Structure formats: C-alpha cells, structure tokens
Amino acid sequence: MLAVLSTPRKLLRKAVAIAAFMGLTACDPSMTALPGAGSGPSVNANAPIPVALLIPRSDSGAGGVASSLENAARLALASLDGVQIDLRVYDTGGNAQRAAVQAETAVAEGAKIILGPLFGEAANAAGVAVADNGVNVLSFSNNPSIAGGNVFILGPTFRNTADRLLRYASRQGRTSVVIVHPQNVEGEFGKSAIQLAASQNGVRVAGVESFAFSQEGVASAVPRIRSRLDSTGADSVFLTSNAAGALPTLLQLMPEAGISPSATQYMGLARWDVPAQILSMPGAQGGYFTLPDPAAKAAFESRYTAQFGQAPHPLAGLAFDGIAAIGALVRQGRSDALSVRALTQSSGFQGANGVFRIRPDGTNERGLAIATVRNNQVTILDPAPSGFGGAGF
C-alpha cells in the first residue's frame, strides 16, 4: 500500500521505488517468444493439471508480495468446482536468469502452464526459456513490451485505463486533450497509451507537455501546461503521474495557475483515491480516474482476510485471476484448454477485481469503473461492466 505522506514533495520522492516495483522494465520485445509459439500443450481435464507458480520468495524486497500472490492462488484453488489443479511453487529470487531456469525446470517436471513471474524482465526470460516447449506464461507484470508469443501479462495496463477514460470522456462531449507526463520510462509508456486510446476514440491530442522528474521540473511545467491549453483550446488534460509521484503537486499547482477543473476536464491514469489526501486537492475535484469493480474487489479482500488474517497485497488478485482463468477453461473439459486460442477467448473471465480478458497480443483488458471526486469523496460515474458479451464465466 502507498503510505499516507504529509506533502506532495514527499509523495514525489516515492515514485522511483513505485515505478520499479510495478515492473516497468524496458525489454526488447523481439526477445519474447517466437511468433506462433506457445499454442499450448494438450491436457487431460479429468486429471490434476500441473501449474507452476513462479514468485520471488527469496527476494528481500518482494517477499511480502510473493507470499500474498501464493496465498491468493491457493484461495482461488479452493473456489474451483470440479477442477483439479496441482499447484507447484518455484522461487525466482526476483532474478531473470533464475526465472528462466525455474521455468525450464517446471516444464521438465510436467507443468502445463506457468503463472508468474512478477517482474517484466523475469517474465520475458521465462517466456523465452519455454517457448520451444509450447508452454504459455501468464505473467504478473504490467509491462506491455514483453507481451506476445507465449507471454501474456495480467497486470493492469495503461492502455486499458486510457481507453476506458477517453471512451467515457468522448461520450461526455470531450474532444481534445493535452497529455502531461514525466520524462521517465513510466511516463513514456503512459503517453503512448493515451495517444493510442485518443486515436481510437476520436479525441484529438492537442499537445504533449513533459517535465524533468523532479520537484522543480514539475513546478516549471505548470505554466507551459496552461499555455498549451489556452493556445490549443483543448478541453481536457490527461495526467500520467501517480499519487507517489508528481500527481499531488500537479493537482495543487495547476488550479492555482488558473487551470480550472470546472472548465478543463482533468483525468489521470493512476488511482486518485489512495492515499485519501489526494481527494482534498483542488485539481481532483470533478476529475476522472478508474477503479476496479468495487464489489468484486471488496468480496475478494474479505475472503482473503478471513482466510489469512490480513489484507492482501494490491497485486495479489493477479494470482487469483490466473488460477480462475485456468480453472474456467479446464472446466470445459477440452484438451486444448490452455492453448492461446482458449486463453484469449473473447468472453473473458471473472476475477478478483471484476471481469477481465486476455488479448491475442499478450496484453489484457479489465472491466473498470469510472470514478470522480465530489466534496472530497469518491463517486462512481459509470460502473464497471459485468461482462464482455457472450457466455462468459
């Protein structure tokens, strides 16, 4: 969880650690699996299905999330009706080379699919290691650059969030946007996702303003942001920063500089409800951001807490989702239940935080709610969808 810090300056200092933790490691997409690899091994749906869970158990910086991921996977196992999964846990140590070795070991020992690893570089290495075996990898990473071939990412993506927000904003009559992002890897990923989503939803990108990843860089960018909005007539501003980075500073300084939230639609890629102090900032009022399905999320967290005596890590639901998807497919009794075609079926799956589906390009789409801030409180403007059409699960 993000700590509640007393000032935007303190929040900014936390950003580097958060960005690294979320696995936004730049990788060479060409090193993921070969095109067409990972069609999937044949399985016997009437026998236990060996599933390898790769987590960084011995990584001192990620041990907590590793145990939470394992707990969530076991919680999902207990929810499967009539499906037998033999879950085997392998420790990557948070190391890419070790992840590759463990992936090969897991497949040699019979694993039909790999769930994990957590970090992008490790997931990329694991995927390459088992590509020739036709085994698919459901990684917990949110790094789209590693997706493709036999590697699928379960982590929430900027593309998904940007598309949901701009689709909604377009329906509300918003037609143009200025993108604001820090000059770092996470900021570049966010900018690209917003640009793509804008083109797909008929929204004009009126300009892009970047800033040096520092307190002074953020402050100096604010006058440029206002100038760009004024000169282009853009009706919206899209912030890529999160609550541990430049977001609090921007939400404080931009309204003070005359960028009124009542005239310009603020929106952001990150959640604005954690920590709660963000909700009282001037720029947050009336802004758009997304949330996972609140009801599904609350139900998962309640079950997890009741079972393990503590709240789950924010990423724990990804392991639950992986097991839920595998279980739903095996329940159909098909020998190709773990093939690319099955994993990417369009109706999707029910997960810890609502509905989700895996895209053929290795990324994912999650059902998100559109939220805003009114009187310093979160208000849902548009609920998360309950399905993607079709039969679903």
C-alpha positions in Angstrom: 0.0 0.0 0.0 1.1 3.6 -0.5 1.9 5.4 2.7 -0.1 8.5 3.5 2.5 11.2 3.3 2.1 14.8 4.5 3.1 16.7 1.4 3.2 16.4 -2.4 7.0 16.8 -2.2 7.3 13.7 0.0 5.0 11.8 -2.3 7.2 12.7 -5.3 10.2 11.1 -3.7 8.5 7.7 -3.5 7.9 7.5 -7.3 11.1 5.8 -8.3 10.6 2.9 -6.0 6.9 2.5 -7.1 7.8 2.6 -10.8 10.5 -0.1 -10.3 8.2 -2.2 -8.2 5.5 -2.3 -10.8 7.8 -3.9 -13.2 8.0 -1.3 -15.9 11.4 -2.5 -17.1 12.3 -1.8 -20.7 12.8 -5.1 -22.5 13.4 -6.0 -26.1 10.0 -7.3 -27.4 11.8 -9.2 -30.1 13.3 -11.4 -27.4 9.9 -12.6 -26.2 8.8 -15.8 -27.8 8.9 -16.6 -31.4 5.7 -15.7 -33.4 3.2 -18.5 -33.1 5.0 -20.1 -30.1 3.0 -21.2 -27.1 -0.1 -22.7 -28.8 -0.4 -24.7 -25.7 0.2 -28.4 -24.5 -2.6 -30.9 -24.6 -4.1 -31.6 -21.1 -6.4 -34.2 -19.5 -9.1 -32.2 -17.9 -10.1 -35.2 -15.8 -6.8 -35.4 -14.1 -4.9 -32.9 -11.9 -3.4 -30.2 -14.1 0.2 -29.3 -13.1 0.5 -25.5 -12.9 3.8 -23.7 -12.0 3.7 -20.6 -9.8 6.9 -18.5 -10.2 7.3 -16.0 -7.4 10.2 -14.1 -5.9 10.1 -15.8 -2.5 13.7 -15.2 -1.5 13.8 -11.6 -2.8 14.2 -9.5 0.3 12.4 -6.6 -1.5 9.5 -8.6 -2.7 9.0 -11.3 -0.2 5.7 -9.8 1.1 4.1 -9.6 -2.3 5.3 -13.1 -3.2 3.6 -14.7 -0.2 0.4 -12.7 -0.9 0.4 -13.9 -4.5 0.8 -17.5 -3.4 -2.0 -17.1 -0.8 -4.3 -15.6 -3.5 -3.6 -18.5 -5.8 -4.4 -21.0 -3.1 -7.6 -19.1 -2.3 -8.6 -19.4 -6.0 -7.9 -23.1 -5.9 -10.4 -23.5 -3.1 -13.1 -21.9 -5.3 -12.7 -24.2 -8.2 -15.7 -26.6 -8.6 -14.7 -30.0 -10.0 -11.4 -28.8 -11.4 -8.1 -30.3 -10.1 -5.0 -28.2 -10.2 -1.6 -29.4 -8.9 0.0 -26.1 -7.9 3.8 -26.2 -7.8 5.7 -23.2 -6.5 9.1 -22.1 -7.7 11.3 -19.3 -6.3 12.7 -16.9 -8.9 14.5 -14.8 -6.3 13.4 -11.8 -8.4 16.2 -12.7 -10.8 15.6 -13.1 -14.6 18.3 -15.8 -15.1 16.9 -17.8 -12.2 13.4 -17.3 -13.5 14.4 -18.8 -16.9 16.0 -21.8 -15.1 13.0 -22.3 -12.9 10.6 -22.1 -15.8 12.6 -24.8 -17.7 12.6 -26.9 -14.5 8.9 -26.6 -14.0 8.1 -27.7 -17.6 10.6 -30.6 -17.3 8.7 -31.6 -14.2 5.4 -31.6 -16.1 3.9 -28.0 -15.8 1.4 -27.3 -18.5 1.3 -23.6 -17.9 3.3 -21.0 -15.9 1.7 -18.4 -13.6 4.1 -15.5 -12.9 6.9 -14.3 -12.6 6.2 -10.9 -11.1 8.8 -8.6 -12.8 8.9 -7.9 -16.5 12.5 -8.9 -17.1 12.0 -12.2 -15.3 8.7 -12.9 -17.2 10.4 -12.2 -20.5 13.2 -14.6 -19.7 10.8 -17.3 -18.5 8.8 -17.0 -21.7 11.9 -17.3 -24.0 13.1 -20.3 -21.9 9.9 -22.4 -22.5 8.8 -21.1 -25.9 10.1 -24.2 -27.7 8.1 -26.4 -25.3 4.8 -24.7 -26.4 4.0 -23.7 -22.8 2.3 -20.4 -22.1 3.3 -17.9 -19.4 0.7 -15.8 -17.5 2.9 -13.1 -16.0 2.0 -10.7 -13.2 3.9 -7.9 -15.0 2.1 -4.9 -16.4 4.9 -4.2 -19.0 3.4 -4.4 -22.5 6.8 -4.5 -24.1 7.2 -8.2 -23.0 3.8 -9.3 -24.2 3.4 -11.5 -27.2 4.1 -15.0 -28.4 3.7 -17.3 -25.4 3.9 -14.5 -22.8 0.7 -12.8 -21.5 0.6 -10.1 -18.9 -2.1 -10.0 -16.2 -1.1 -6.7 -14.6 -3.3 -3.7 -15.3 -2.1 -1.7 -18.3 -2.1 2.0 -19.1 -3.6 1.2 -22.5 -6.7 -0.3 -20.8 -7.1 2.6 -18.4 -6.6 5.3 -21.1 -9.0 3.6 -23.5 -11.7 3.4 -20.8 -11.3 7.0 -19.7 -11.2 8.5 -23.2 -14.1 6.4 -24.4 -16.1 7.8 -21.5 -14.8 11.4 -21.9 -15.7 11.3 -25.6 -19.3 10.3 -24.7 -19.4 13.3 -22.4 -18.5 15.6 -25.3 -14.8 16.0 -24.7 -12.9 16.2 -28.0 -9.3 17.3 -27.3 -6.7 16.6 -24.7 -3.2 17.8 -23.6 -1.1 14.9 -22.2 1.2 15.7 -19.2 3.9 13.2 -18.3 7.3 12.9 -16.5 10.4 12.3 -18.6 11.0 8.7 -17.4 10.1 5.2 -18.6 6.7 5.1 -16.9 5.8 8.5 -18.3 6.7 7.4 -21.8 4.6 4.3 -21.5 1.7 6.4 -20.3 2.0 9.0 -23.0 2.0 6.3 -25.7 -1.0 4.6 -24.2 -3.0 7.8 -24.2 -2.1 8.7 -27.7 -3.3 5.3 -29.0 -6.5 5.5 -27.0 -7.2 9.0 -28.2 -6.9 7.9 -31.8 -9.2 5.0 -31.2 -11.9 7.1 -29.6 -11.9 10.2 -31.8 -10.2 12.5 -29.3 -7.6 15.0 -30.7 -4.2 15.1 -28.9 -3.8 18.9 -28.8 -0.3 18.8 -27.3 2.1 16.9 -25.1 3.9 18.5 -22.1 6.7 16.6 -20.4 8.8 17.6 -17.4 12.0 16.6 -15.7 11.4 14.1 -13.0 12.0 16.4 -10.1 10.1 18.8 -7.9 11.5 21.8 -9.8 10.7 20.1 -13.1 7.0 19.7 -12.1 6.7 23.3 -11.0 8.3 24.7 -14.1 5.9 22.6 -16.3 2.7 24.1 -14.9 2.9 27.5 -16.8 3.6 25.6 -20.0 0.6 23.3 -19.5 -1.7 26.3 -19.1 -0.2 28.0 -22.2 -0.7 24.8 -24.2 -4.3 24.5 -23.1 -5.0 28.2 -23.9 -3.3 28.1 -27.3 -5.0 24.9 -28.5 -8.4 25.3 -26.9 -8.1 21.7 -25.6 -11.0 20.9 -23.2 -9.1 18.2 -21.2 -5.8 17.4 -19.6 -4.6 13.9 -19.0 -2.0 13.2 -16.3 0.1 10.1 -16.3 1.6 10.6 -12.8 0.6 8.6 -9.8 0.0 9.5 -6.2 3.5 8.6 -5.2 4.9 10.8 -8.0 4.0 14.2 -9.4 0.2 13.9 -9.2 -0.3 15.7 -5.9 1.9 18.6 -7.0 0.1 18.9 -10.3 -3.4 18.7 -8.7 -2.4 21.5 -6.3 -0.4 23.8 -8.7 -2.4 23.6 -11.9 -5.7 25.1 -10.4 -3.6 27.7 -8.7 -2.2 28.6 -12.1 -5.7 29.2 -13.5 -6.4 25.8 -15.0 -9.9 25.5 -13.5 -11.3 22.0 -13.1 -14.7 23.4 -13.8 -13.6 24.4 -17.3 -10.9 21.9 -18.1 -11.6 18.2 -17.6 -8.8 16.7 -15.5 -8.2 12.9 -15.8 -5.5 10.5 -14.8 -4.0 7.1 -15.5 -3.5 6.4 -11.8 -5.9 5.9 -9.0 -6.7 9.1 -7.1 -8.3 7.6 -4.0 -5.0 6.3 -2.4 -3.8 7.9 -0.3 -7.0 9.7 0.8 -5.4 13.1 1.0 -5.4 13.3 -2.8 -9.2 13.6 -2.6 -9.0 17.0 -1.0 -6.7 18.6 -3.6 -8.3 21.2 -5.9 -7.5 19.5 -9.2 -9.0 16.3 -8.1 -12.5 17.8 -7.8 -14.6 16.5 -10.8 -11.6 14.7 -12.3 -11.9 11.3 -14.0 -10.0 8.2 -12.9 -10.7 4.5 -12.9 -11.3 1.9 -10.2 -11.5 -1.9 -10.3 -15.1 -3.2 -9.8 -15.6 -2.1 -6.1 -18.0 -5.0 -5.3 -15.7 -7.7 -6.7 -12.6 -6.2 -5.1 -14.3 -6.0 -1.7 -15.5 -9.6 -1.9 -12.0 -10.8 -2.7 -10.4 -8.8 0.0 -12.9 -10.0 2.5 -12.4 -13.7 1.7 -8.6 -13.3 1.7 -8.6 -11.5 5.1 -10.9 -14.1 6.6 -8.6 -16.9 5.3 -5.2 -15.5 6.1 -5.8 -13.0 8.8 -4.5 -9.9 6.9 -5.4 -7.8 3.9 -3.9 -8.9 0.6 -1.2 -7.1 -1.2 -2.7 -4.8 -4.0 -1.2 -7.2 -6.6 -2.4 -10.4 -5.0 -5.6 -10.5 -7.1 -3.4 -11.2 -10.2 -2.6 -14.7 -9.0 -6.2 -15.3 -8.1 -7.1 -14.3 -11.7 -4.6 -16.6 -13.2 -6.0 -19.6 -11.4 -9.6 -18.5 -12.0 -8.9 -18.4 -15.8 -7.1 -21.7 -15.9 -9.9 -23.3 -13.8 -12.7 -21.9 -16.0 -11.0 -23.2 -19.2 -10.2 -26.7 -17.8 -13.8 -27.0 -16.5 -14.9 -27.1 -20.2 -13.2 -30.5 -20.5 -11.2 -29.6 -23.6 -7.7 -31.0 -24.3 -6.7 -27.5 -25.7 -7.9 -25.7 -22.6 -4.5 -24.0 -22.1 -3.9 -23.0 -25.7 -3.5 -19.5 -26.9 -7.0 -19.7 -28.6 -8.6 -20.7 -25.3 -6.8 -18.2 -23.1 -7.8 -15.4 -25.4 -11.4 -16.3 -25.9 -13.4 -13.0 -26.1 -15.9 -13.5 -23.3 -13.2 -13.3 -20.6 -13.2 -14.4 -17.0 -14.4 -13.4 -13.6 -11.5 -12.3 -11.4 -10.7 -10.9 -8.0 -11.3 -7.3 -9.2 -14.0 -7.9 -11.8 -14.1 -9.2 -15.3 -11.0 -9.4 -17.5 -9.9 -11.0 -20.7 -6.6 -11.7 -22.3 -5.8 -10.2 -25.7 -4.2 -12.2 -28.5 -1.3 -9.6 -28.4 -0.4 -10.7 -24.9 -1.9 -7.8 -23.1 -5.3 -7.7 -21.2 -8.5 -5.8 -20.8 -10.1 -5.3 -17.5 -13.6 -4.1 -16.6 -13.1 -0.7 -14.9 -15.4 1.8 -13.2 -15.1 5.5 -14.0 -14.9 7.5 -10.8 -14.7 11.2 -9.8 -14.3 13.3 -6.7 -17.2 15.3 -5.3 -16.9 17.0 -2.0 -13.6 15.2 -1.3 -15.4 11.8 -1.7 -15.1 9.2 -4.4 -18.2 8.9 -6.6 -18.8 6.3 -9.3 -19.9 7.9 -12.6 -20.0 4.7 -14.7 -20.0 1.3 -13.1 -17.6 -1.4 -14.2 -19.1 -3.8 -16.8 -20.2 -7.2 -15.6 -19.1 -8.9 -18.8 -17.8 -8.5 -22.3 -20.7 -10.2 -24.0 -21.0 -13.9 -24.9 -21.3 -16.7 -22.5 -18.6 -15.6 -20.1 -17.6 -17.3 -16.9 
